[in-house]
């Protein structure tokens, strides 16, 4: 159907006039909002309605009588170049950022992305605004994106400029928006499709603790009495080791409460709403985790309350990671330790101790093949696996005196 604007009754009828040459199907129209579903057209129509309202207000201010012919003149915008309003808006001249916002809002509302991913997209949008707030759809090409990448790497201060991994994430986000615009049937240059812009594979962070290193970290707990580690280091160490014992993310350990301990079953179970996935997760309290819980209860017994956090003295992720680097030095561990290393440590130990893949995936709260990326395999792990191949001893001639 063509687009009309209808006015209140005047001269015995309700006049309506066509504005532009846009046509919409029933599937493209939001009957509740009485506006197009597409964000670009919705924005253009709202601008047109505001223009019409202002023109009518000016007529009242100037004492001009509102007649049917006057309304038609306003609707088709003869006074301000008839061709301009009659011409169908060109999506290629629309702002790329407007389509970006529309894309992620639709994905968020449809459950395709989580709130954390949505916020990550917003940081890219803000970066694009700083780079060029007037960037149009027709401006998107390989040269523009290369200049944007250069801008990200050389922004004003060390705090704002992006690392290589962050640049990769931003390009991946922009690629998804270009695909979205293509799906709308809008002509846009896609430098990713032609390989003029190549997204490098992000380097994986494979830091974890092997059994010797984990033992050294556990031994640090006893150094509290000798005051070789301070209160903050002790608190961070407790949180980190709890992560090694349960595989929980920092956000979940940070907010874990005593009320999340379920004592109704034969064995105590951690029962909590995962901050990232917004799904309930259940983890049995194994001996190592139980020991840390008991230490926490003893350490902060004066602060114990059912609805208080398990680790009373909690710190930000930045402070925790900085402190872990200090603890790693004290434990003679030459690794760039972060809290997430505890999650990889847990996943690797579970695999080495033959926990089923489904159980590992469920405990970690993963979907798909993500768990595989957390389980580390290297020369150290391979050397420990020798006994698993003991069944091949039978085929060793020298060992069995058949050489």
TORKOL-4160 file (C-alpha; in steps of 0.2 Angstrom, whole numbers, padded with zeros to 4 digits, m for minus):
403
<pt num="1" X="0000" Y="0000" Z="0000"/>
<pt num="2" X="0006" Y="0018" Z="m0003"/>
<pt num="3" X="0010" Y="0029" Z="0011"/>
<pt num="4" X="m0003" Y="0043" Z="0015"/>
<pt num="5" X="m0005" Y="0056" Z="0029"/>
<pt num="6" X="m0023" Y="0058" Z="0035"/>
<pt num="7" X="m0029" Y="0075" Z="0043"/>
<pt num="8" X="m0044" Y="0078" Z="0055"/>
<pt num="9" X="m0061" Y="0082" Z="0047"/>
<pt num="10" X="m0061" Y="0099" Z="0037"/>
<pt num="11" X="m0073" Y="0106" Z="0025"/>
<pt num="12" X="m0084" Y="0091" Z="0028"/>
<pt num="13" X="m0071" Y="0077" Z="0024"/>
<pt num="14" X="m0055" Y="0069" Z="0031"/>
<pt num="15" X="m0042" Y="0074" Z="0018"/>
<pt num="16" X="m0027" Y="0062" Z="0015"/>
<pt num="17" X="m0012" Y="0065" Z="0004"/>
<pt num="18" X="0002" Y="0054" Z="m0002"/>
<pt num="19" X="0019" Y="0058" Z="0005"/>
<pt num="20" X="0033" Y="0051" Z="m0006"/>
<pt num="21" X="0033" Y="0035" Z="m0016"/>
<pt num="22" X="0035" Y="0023" Z="m0002"/>
<pt num="23" X="0025" Y="0007" Z="m0002"/>
<pt num="24" X="0023" Y="m0005" Z="0012"/>
<pt num="25" X="0016" Y="m0022" Z="0014"/>
<pt num="26" X="0006" Y="m0028" Z="0030"/>
<pt num="27" X="0021" Y="m0037" Z="0036"/>
<pt num="28" X="0032" Y="m0021" Z="0034"/>
<pt num="29" X="0020" Y="m0011" Z="0045"/>
<pt num="30" X="0018" Y="m0010" Z="0064"/>
<pt num="31" X="0000" Y="m0007" Z="0067"/>
<pt num="32" X="0002" Y="m0004" Z="0086"/>
<pt num="33" X="0014" Y="0010" Z="0083"/>
<pt num="34" X="0006" Y="0015" Z="0066"/>
<pt num="35" X="0024" Y="0016" Z="0059"/>
<pt num="36" X="0035" Y="0006" Z="0047"/>
<pt num="37" X="0044" Y="m0009" Z="0055"/>
<pt num="38" X="0061" Y="m0005" Z="0047"/>
<pt num="39" X="0071" Y="0008" Z="0057"/>
<pt num="40" X="0076" Y="0018" Z="0042"/>
<pt num="41" X="0059" Y="0021" Z="0036"/>
<pt num="42" X="0052" Y="0024" Z="0053"/>
<pt num="43" X="0065" Y="0037" Z="0056"/>
<pt num="44" X="0061" Y="0046" Z="0040"/>
<pt num="45" X="0042" Y="0045" Z="0042"/>
<pt num="46" X="0044" Y="0053" Z="0060"/>
<pt num="47" X="0054" Y="0067" Z="0053"/>
<pt num="48" X="0041" Y="0070" Z="0039"/>
<pt num="49" X="0027" Y="0071" Z="0052"/>
<pt num="50" X="0037" Y="0083" Z="0063"/>
<pt num="51" X="0039" Y="0094" Z="0047"/>
<pt num="52" X="0021" Y="0094" Z="0043"/>
<pt num="53" X="0016" Y="0098" Z="0061"/>
<pt num="54" X="0028" Y="0113" Z="0062"/>
<pt num="55" X="0021" Y="0119" Z="0045"/>
<pt num="56" X="0004" Y="0119" Z="0052"/>
<pt num="57" X="0009" Y="0128" Z="0068"/>
<pt num="58" X="0017" Y="0142" Z="0057"/>
<pt num="59" X="0001" Y="0144" Z="0048"/>
<pt num="60" X="m0008" Y="0147" Z="0064"/>
<pt num="61" X="0005" Y="0159" Z="0070"/>
<pt num="62" X="0004" Y="0169" Z="0053"/>
<pt num="63" X="m0015" Y="0169" Z="0053"/>
<pt num="64" X="m0016" Y="0158" Z="0037"/>
<pt num="65" X="m0032" Y="0149" Z="0035"/>
<pt num="66" X="m0030" Y="0130" Z="0035"/>
<pt num="67" X="m0039" Y="0123" Z="0020"/>
<pt num="68" X="m0039" Y="0107" Z="0011"/>
<pt num="69" X="m0028" Y="0114" Z="m0003"/>
<pt num="70" X="m0016" Y="0122" Z="0010"/>
<pt num="71" X="m0015" Y="0105" Z="0019"/>
<pt num="72" X="m0011" Y="0097" Z="0002"/>
<pt num="73" X="0003" Y="0110" Z="m0001"/>
<pt num="74" X="0010" Y="0106" Z="0016"/>
<pt num="75" X="0009" Y="0087" Z="0014"/>
<pt num="76" X="0018" Y="0087" Z="m0003"/>
<pt num="77" X="0030" Y="0101" Z="0003"/>
<pt num="78" X="0028" Y="0111" Z="m0013"/>
<pt num="79" X="0035" Y="0126" Z="m0004"/>
<pt num="80" X="0051" Y="0117" Z="0000"/>
<pt num="81" X="0055" Y="0108" Z="m0016"/>
<pt num="82" X="0041" Y="0096" Z="m0021"/>
<pt num="83" X="0054" Y="0084" Z="m0028"/>
<pt num="84" X="0063" Y="0082" Z="m0011"/>
<pt num="85" X="0048" Y="0075" Z="m0002"/>
<pt num="86" X="0042" Y="0065" Z="m0017"/>
<pt num="87" X="0058" Y="0056" Z="m0019"/>
<pt num="88" X="0060" Y="0040" Z="m0011"/>
<pt num="89" X="0073" Y="0041" Z="0003"/>
<pt num="90" X="0090" Y="0033" Z="m0002"/>
<pt num="91" X="0095" Y="0020" Z="0011"/>
<pt num="92" X="0113" Y="0022" Z="0005"/>
<pt num="93" X="0114" Y="0040" Z="0011"/>
<pt num="94" X="0107" Y="0034" Z="0029"/>
<pt num="95" X="0120" Y="0034" Z="0043"/>
<pt num="96" X="0128" Y="0017" Z="0045"/>
<pt num="97" X="0127" Y="0019" Z="0064"/>
<pt num="98" X="0108" Y="0020" Z="0063"/>
<pt num="99" X="0108" Y="0003" Z="0055"/>
<pt num="100" X="0120" Y="m0003" Z="0067"/>
<pt num="101" X="0109" Y="0002" Z="0082"/>
<pt num="102" X="0094" Y="m0006" Z="0073"/>
<pt num="103" X="0103" Y="m0022" Z="0070"/>
<pt num="104" X="0109" Y="m0025" Z="0088"/>
<pt num="105" X="0092" Y="m0020" Z="0096"/>
<pt num="106" X="0083" Y="m0032" Z="0085"/>
<pt num="107" X="0096" Y="m0046" Z="0090"/>
<pt num="108" X="0094" Y="m0042" Z="0108"/>
<pt num="109" X="0075" Y="m0042" Z="0108"/>
<pt num="110" X="0075" Y="m0058" Z="0098"/>
<pt num="111" X="0087" Y="m0066" Z="0111"/>
<pt num="112" X="0101" Y="m0068" Z="0098"/>
<pt num="113" X="0113" Y="m0059" Z="0108"/>
<pt num="114" X="0115" Y="m0057" Z="0127"/>
<pt num="115" X="0116" Y="m0040" Z="0136"/>
<pt num="116" X="0135" Y="m0042" Z="0138"/>
<pt num="117" X="0137" Y="m0044" Z="0119"/>
<pt num="118" X="0125" Y="m0029" Z="0117"/>
<pt num="119" X="0136" Y="m0018" Z="0128"/>
<pt num="120" X="0152" Y="m0023" Z="0118"/>
<pt num="121" X="0143" Y="m0018" Z="0102"/>
<pt num="122" X="0139" Y="m0001" Z="0110"/>
<pt num="123" X="0158" Y="0002" Z="0113"/>
<pt num="124" X="0161" Y="m0001" Z="0095"/>
<pt num="125" X="0147" Y="0011" Z="0090"/>
<pt num="126" X="0155" Y="0024" Z="0101"/>
<pt num="127" X="0171" Y="0022" Z="0093"/>
<pt num="128" X="0164" Y="0024" Z="0076"/>
<pt num="129" X="0155" Y="0040" Z="0082"/>
<pt num="130" X="0172" Y="0047" Z="0087"/>
<pt num="131" X="0180" Y="0041" Z="0071"/>
<pt num="132" X="0167" Y="0048" Z="0059"/>
<pt num="133" X="0149" Y="0052" Z="0066"/>
<pt num="134" X="0143" Y="0055" Z="0048"/>
<pt num="135" X="0148" Y="0039" Z="0041"/>
<pt num="136" X="0135" Y="0033" Z="0028"/>
<pt num="137" X="0131" Y="0016" Z="0021"/>
<pt num="138" X="0138" Y="0021" Z="0004"/>
<pt num="139" X="0155" Y="0026" Z="0013"/>
<pt num="140" X="0158" Y="0008" Z="0019"/>
<pt num="141" X="0172" Y="0001" Z="0010"/>
<pt num="142" X="0189" Y="m0007" Z="0013"/>
<pt num="143" X="0199" Y="0009" Z="0013"/>
<pt num="144" X="0186" Y="0017" Z="0026"/>
<pt num="145" X="0188" Y="0001" Z="0038"/>
<pt num="146" X="0207" Y="0001" Z="0036"/>
<pt num="147" X="0207" Y="0019" Z="0042"/>
<pt num="148" X="0195" Y="0015" Z="0056"/>
<pt num="149" X="0207" Y="0001" Z="0062"/>
<pt num="150" X="0221" Y="0013" Z="0061"/>
<pt num="151" X="0211" Y="0025" Z="0072"/>
<pt num="152" X="0207" Y="0011" Z="0085"/>
<pt num="153" X="0226" Y="0007" Z="0087"/>
<pt num="154" X="0232" Y="0025" Z="0088"/>
<pt num="155" X="0218" Y="0033" Z="0098"/>
<pt num="156" X="0223" Y="0048" Z="0110"/>
<pt num="157" X="0229" Y="0038" Z="0125"/>
<pt num="158" X="0235" Y="0021" Z="0130"/>
<pt num="159" X="0218" Y="0018" Z="0140"/>
<pt num="160" X="0207" Y="0021" Z="0124"/>
<pt num="161" X="0217" Y="0013" Z="0110"/>
<pt num="162" X="0212" Y="m0005" Z="0106"/>
<pt num="163" X="0223" Y="m0021" Z="0107"/>
<pt num="164" X="0224" Y="m0033" Z="0093"/>
<pt num="165" X="0211" Y="m0044" Z="0100"/>
<pt num="166" X="0199" Y="m0030" Z="0103"/>
<pt num="167" X="0201" Y="m0024" Z="0085"/>
<pt num="168" X="0197" Y="m0042" Z="0078"/>
<pt num="169" X="0181" Y="m0042" Z="0089"/>
<pt num="170" X="0176" Y="m0024" Z="0082"/>
<pt num="171" X="0179" Y="m0030" Z="0064"/>
<pt num="172" X="0169" Y="m0046" Z="0067"/>
<pt num="173" X="0154" Y="m0035" Z="0074"/>
<pt num="174" X="0155" Y="m0023" Z="0059"/>
<pt num="175" X="0155" Y="m0038" Z="0047"/>
<pt num="176" X="0138" Y="m0044" Z="0055"/>
<pt num="177" X="0130" Y="m0027" Z="0053"/>
<pt num="178" X="0135" Y="m0027" Z="0035"/>
<pt num="179" X="0127" Y="m0044" Z="0033"/>
<pt num="180" X="0111" Y="m0037" Z="0041"/>
<pt num="181" X="0111" Y="m0022" Z="0029"/>
<pt num="182" X="0113" Y="m0034" Z="0014"/>
<pt num="183" X="0099" Y="m0045" Z="0021"/>
<pt num="184" X="0088" Y="m0029" Z="0020"/>
<pt num="185" X="0091" Y="m0029" Z="0001"/>
<pt num="186" X="0101" Y="m0013" Z="0002"/>
<pt num="187" X="0117" Y="m0011" Z="m0009"/>
<pt num="188" X="0132" Y="m0010" Z="0002"/>
<pt num="189" X="0150" Y="m0014" Z="m0002"/>
<pt num="190" X="0156" Y="m0029" Z="0008"/>
<pt num="191" X="0175" Y="m0029" Z="0009"/>
<pt num="192" X="0175" Y="m0045" Z="0020"/>
<pt num="193" X="0167" Y="m0055" Z="0006"/>
<pt num="194" X="0180" Y="m0049" Z="m0007"/>
<pt num="195" X="0194" Y="m0052" Z="0006"/>
<pt num="196" X="0200" Y="m0034" Z="0005"/>
<pt num="197" X="0198" Y="m0034" Z="0024"/>
<pt num="198" X="0204" Y="m0050" Z="0032"/>
<pt num="199" X="0199" Y="m0054" Z="0050"/>
<pt num="200" X="0214" Y="m0063" Z="0058"/>
<pt num="201" X="0210" Y="m0077" Z="0070"/>
<pt num="202" X="0211" Y="m0071" Z="0088"/>
<pt num="203" X="0225" Y="m0079" Z="0098"/>
<pt num="204" X="0219" Y="m0091" Z="0111"/>
<pt num="205" X="0224" Y="m0088" Z="0129"/>
<pt num="206" X="0229" Y="m0105" Z="0135"/>
<pt num="207" X="0236" Y="m0101" Z="0152"/>
<pt num="208" X="0231" Y="m0114" Z="0166"/>
<pt num="209" X="0240" Y="m0122" Z="0181"/>
<pt num="210" X="0247" Y="m0139" Z="0180"/>
<pt num="211" X="0246" Y="m0150" Z="0195"/>
<pt num="212" X="0263" Y="m0144" Z="0202"/>
<pt num="213" X="0259" Y="m0126" Z="0200"/>
<pt num="214" X="0242" Y="m0128" Z="0208"/>
<pt num="215" X="0250" Y="m0136" Z="0223"/>
<pt num="216" X="0262" Y="m0121" Z="0224"/>
<pt num="217" X="0247" Y="m0109" Z="0224"/>
<pt num="218" X="0238" Y="m0120" Z="0238"/>
<pt num="219" X="0254" Y="m0119" Z="0248"/>
<pt num="220" X="0253" Y="m0100" Z="0248"/>
<pt num="221" X="0237" Y="m0101" Z="0260"/>
<pt num="222" X="0249" Y="m0107" Z="0274"/>
<pt num="223" X="0260" Y="m0092" Z="0272"/>
<pt num="224" X="0246" Y="m0081" Z="0278"/>
<pt num="225" X="0251" Y="m0085" Z="0296"/>
<pt num="226" X="0269" Y="m0080" Z="0292"/>
<pt num="227" X="0262" Y="m0064" Z="0285"/>
<pt num="228" X="0271" Y="m0067" Z="0268"/>
<pt num="229" X="0255" Y="m0063" Z="0260"/>
<pt num="230" X="0243" Y="m0049" Z="0265"/>
<pt num="231" X="0224" Y="m0049" Z="0268"/>
<pt num="232" X="0220" Y="m0044" Z="0250"/>
<pt num="233" X="0231" Y="m0057" Z="0243"/>
<pt num="234" X="0224" Y="m0070" Z="0254"/>
<pt num="235" X="0206" Y="m0066" Z="0249"/>
<pt num="236" X="0210" Y="m0066" Z="0230"/>
<pt num="237" X="0219" Y="m0082" Z="0232"/>
<pt num="238" X="0204" Y="m0090" Z="0240"/>
<pt num="239" X="0193" Y="m0084" Z="0226"/>
<pt num="240" X="0205" Y="m0090" Z="0213"/>
<pt num="241" X="0207" Y="m0108" Z="0221"/>
<pt num="242" X="0188" Y="m0109" Z="0222"/>
<pt num="243" X="0187" Y="m0105" Z="0204"/>
<pt num="244" X="0200" Y="m0119" Z="0201"/>
<pt num="245" X="0189" Y="m0131" Z="0211"/>
<pt num="246" X="0173" Y="m0127" Z="0203"/>
<pt num="247" X="0176" Y="m0119" Z="0186"/>
<pt num="248" X="0165" Y="m0104" Z="0190"/>
<pt num="249" X="0167" Y="m0088" Z="0181"/>
<pt num="250" X="0174" Y="m0073" Z="0190"/>
<pt num="251" X="0157" Y="m0064" Z="0190"/>
<pt num="252" X="0148" Y="m0079" Z="0198"/>
<pt num="253" X="0162" Y="m0081" Z="0211"/>
<pt num="254" X="0162" Y="m0063" Z="0215"/>
<pt num="255" X="0143" Y="m0063" Z="0218"/>
<pt num="256" X="0141" Y="m0080" Z="0226"/>
<pt num="257" X="0131" Y="m0080" Z="0243"/>
<pt num="258" X="0130" Y="m0092" Z="0257"/>
<pt num="259" X="0112" Y="m0094" Z="0252"/>
<pt num="260" X="0118" Y="m0102" Z="0236"/>
<pt num="261" X="0124" Y="m0118" Z="0246"/>
<pt num="262" X="0110" Y="m0131" Z="0245"/>
<pt num="263" X="0111" Y="m0143" Z="0260"/>
<pt num="264" X="0095" Y="m0152" Z="0256"/>
<pt num="265" X="0104" Y="m0167" Z="0247"/>
<pt num="266" X="0117" Y="m0180" Z="0252"/>
<pt num="267" X="0131" Y="m0169" Z="0246"/>
<pt num="268" X="0131" Y="m0150" Z="0246"/>
<pt num="269" X="0127" Y="m0142" Z="0229"/>
<pt num="270" X="0131" Y="m0125" Z="0223"/>
<pt num="271" X="0115" Y="m0118" Z="0216"/>
<pt num="272" X="0116" Y="m0101" Z="0207"/>
<pt num="273" X="0110" Y="m0091" Z="0192"/>
<pt num="274" X="0124" Y="m0089" Z="0180"/>
<pt num="275" X="0128" Y="m0070" Z="0177"/>
<pt num="276" X="0133" Y="m0072" Z="0159"/>
<pt num="277" X="0120" Y="m0085" Z="0152"/>
<pt num="278" X="0106" Y="m0081" Z="0164"/>
<pt num="279" X="0103" Y="m0099" Z="0167"/>
<pt num="280" X="0103" Y="m0109" Z="0183"/>
<pt num="281" X="0119" Y="m0120" Z="0186"/>
<pt num="282" X="0122" Y="m0133" Z="0199"/>
<pt num="283" X="0139" Y="m0139" Z="0204"/>
<pt num="284" X="0143" Y="m0152" Z="0218"/>
<pt num="285" X="0154" Y="m0145" Z="0232"/>
<pt num="286" X="0170" Y="m0156" Z="0230"/>
<pt num="287" X="0183" Y="m0158" Z="0244"/>
<pt num="288" X="0194" Y="m0144" Z="0238"/>
<pt num="289" X="0179" Y="m0132" Z="0236"/>
<pt num="290" X="0172" Y="m0138" Z="0253"/>
<pt num="291" X="0189" Y="m0134" Z="0261"/>
<pt num="292" X="0189" Y="m0116" Z="0254"/>
<pt num="293" X="0171" Y="m0114" Z="0260"/>
<pt num="294" X="0176" Y="m0119" Z="0278"/>
<pt num="295" X="0191" Y="m0107" Z="0277"/>
<pt num="296" X="0180" Y="m0093" Z="0272"/>
<pt num="297" X="0167" Y="m0097" Z="0286"/>
<pt num="298" X="0181" Y="m0097" Z="0299"/>
<pt num="299" X="0190" Y="m0082" Z="0292"/>
<pt num="300" X="0175" Y="m0071" Z="0291"/>
<pt num="301" X="0164" Y="m0079" Z="0304"/>
<pt num="302" X="0160" Y="m0062" Z="0312"/>
<pt num="303" X="0152" Y="m0056" Z="0295"/>
<pt num="304" X="0143" Y="m0072" Z="0291"/>
<pt num="305" X="0125" Y="m0070" Z="0286"/>
<pt num="306" X="0114" Y="m0081" Z="0275"/>
<pt num="307" X="0112" Y="m0068" Z="0261"/>
<pt num="308" X="0130" Y="m0061" Z="0262"/>
<pt num="309" X="0143" Y="m0065" Z="0249"/>
<pt num="310" X="0153" Y="m0081" Z="0252"/>
<pt num="311" X="0170" Y="m0071" Z="0250"/>
<pt num="312" X="0166" Y="m0055" Z="0260"/>
<pt num="313" X="0181" Y="m0045" Z="0255"/>
<pt num="314" X="0179" Y="m0046" Z="0236"/>
<pt num="315" X="0188" Y="m0035" Z="0223"/>
<pt num="316" X="0186" Y="m0030" Z="0205"/>
<pt num="317" X="0192" Y="m0041" Z="0191"/>
<pt num="318" X="0206" Y="m0029" Z="0187"/>
<pt num="319" X="0212" Y="m0029" Z="0205"/>
<pt num="320" X="0211" Y="m0048" Z="0206"/>
<pt num="321" X="0221" Y="m0051" Z="0190"/>
<pt num="322" X="0234" Y="m0038" Z="0196"/>
<pt num="323" X="0235" Y="m0047" Z="0213"/>
<pt num="324" X="0236" Y="m0064" Z="0204"/>
<pt num="325" X="0252" Y="m0059" Z="0195"/>
<pt num="326" X="0260" Y="m0055" Z="0212"/>
<pt num="327" X="0254" Y="m0072" Z="0219"/>
<pt num="328" X="0261" Y="m0081" Z="0204"/>
<pt num="329" X="0278" Y="m0073" Z="0207"/>
<pt num="330" X="0278" Y="m0079" Z="0225"/>
<pt num="331" X="0273" Y="m0096" Z="0220"/>
<pt num="332" X="0287" Y="m0096" Z="0207"/>
<pt num="333" X="0275" Y="m0098" Z="0193"/>
<pt num="334" X="0281" Y="m0090" Z="0177"/>
<pt num="335" X="0264" Y="m0087" Z="0169"/>
<pt num="336" X="0253" Y="m0072" Z="0165"/>
<pt num="337" X="0240" Y="m0078" Z="0177"/>
<pt num="338" X="0222" Y="m0071" Z="0177"/>
<pt num="339" X="0206" Y="m0077" Z="0185"/>
<pt num="340" X="0200" Y="m0085" Z="0170"/>
<pt num="341" X="0215" Y="m0097" Z="0171"/>
<pt num="342" X="0206" Y="m0105" Z="0185"/>
<pt num="343" X="0192" Y="m0110" Z="0173"/>
<pt num="344" X="0204" Y="m0118" Z="0161"/>
<pt num="345" X="0213" Y="m0127" Z="0176"/>
<pt num="346" X="0196" Y="m0135" Z="0181"/>
<pt num="347" X="0192" Y="m0140" Z="0164"/>
<pt num="348" X="0209" Y="m0148" Z="0161"/>
<pt num="349" X="0208" Y="m0158" Z="0177"/>
<pt num="350" X="0191" Y="m0164" Z="0174"/>
<pt num="351" X="0196" Y="m0171" Z="0157"/>
<pt num="352" X="0212" Y="m0179" Z="0164"/>
<pt num="353" X="0202" Y="m0188" Z="0178"/>
<pt num="354" X="0190" Y="m0195" Z="0165"/>
<pt num="355" X="0174" Y="m0185" Z="0169"/>
<pt num="356" X="0162" Y="m0187" Z="0154"/>
<pt num="357" X="0161" Y="m0173" Z="0141"/>
<pt num="358" X="0143" Y="m0170" Z="0145"/>
<pt num="359" X="0147" Y="m0168" Z="0164"/>
<pt num="360" X="0161" Y="m0156" Z="0160"/>
<pt num="361" X="0151" Y="m0146" Z="0148"/>
<pt num="362" X="0136" Y="m0145" Z="0161"/>
<pt num="363" X="0147" Y="m0140" Z="0175"/>
<pt num="364" X="0156" Y="m0126" Z="0166"/>
<pt num="365" X="0139" Y="m0120" Z="0159"/>
<pt num="366" X="0145" Y="m0122" Z="0141"/>
<pt num="367" X="0135" Y="m0125" Z="0125"/>
<pt num="368" X="0142" Y="m0133" Z="0109"/>
<pt num="369" X="0161" Y="m0136" Z="0107"/>
<pt num="370" X="0167" Y="m0122" Z="0119"/>
<pt num="371" X="0172" Y="m0134" Z="0132"/>
<pt num="372" X="0185" Y="m0141" Z="0120"/>
<pt num="373" X="0194" Y="m0124" Z="0120"/>
<pt num="374" X="0196" Y="m0124" Z="0138"/>
<pt num="375" X="0204" Y="m0141" Z="0140"/>
<pt num="376" X="0223" Y="m0139" Z="0138"/>
<pt num="377" X="0234" Y="m0152" Z="0129"/>
<pt num="378" X="0253" Y="m0150" Z="0128"/>
<pt num="379" X="0269" Y="m0160" Z="0132"/>
<pt num="380" X="0266" Y="m0159" Z="0150"/>
<pt num="381" X="0249" Y="m0166" Z="0149"/>
<pt num="382" X="0254" Y="m0179" Z="0136"/>
<pt num="383" X="0268" Y="m0186" Z="0148"/>
<pt num="384" X="0255" Y="m0189" Z="0162"/>
<pt num="385" X="0244" Y="m0199" Z="0150"/>
<pt num="386" X="0257" Y="m0213" Z="0148"/>
<pt num="387" X="0249" Y="m0225" Z="0159"/>
<pt num="388" X="0233" Y="m0223" Z="0149"/>
<pt num="389" X="0242" Y="m0233" Z="0135"/>
<pt num="390" X="0247" Y="m0247" Z="0147"/>
<pt num="391" X="0237" Y="m0259" Z="0137"/>
<pt num="392" X="0250" Y="m0258" Z="0123"/>
<pt num="393" X="0263" Y="m0266" Z="0135"/>
<pt num="394" X="0258" Y="m0283" Z="0128"/>
<pt num="395" X="0265" Y="m0278" Z="0111"/>
<pt num="396" X="0282" Y="m0273" Z="0117"/>
<pt num="397" X="0294" Y="m0287" Z="0112"/>
<pt num="398" X="0309" Y="m0281" Z="0122"/>
<pt num="399" X="0299" Y="m0279" Z="0138"/>
<pt num="400" X="0291" Y="m0296" Z="0136"/>
<pt num="401" X="0308" Y="m0305" Z="0132"/>
<pt num="402" X="0304" Y="m0308" Z="0114"/>
<pt num="403" X="0317" Y="m0296" Z="0107"/>
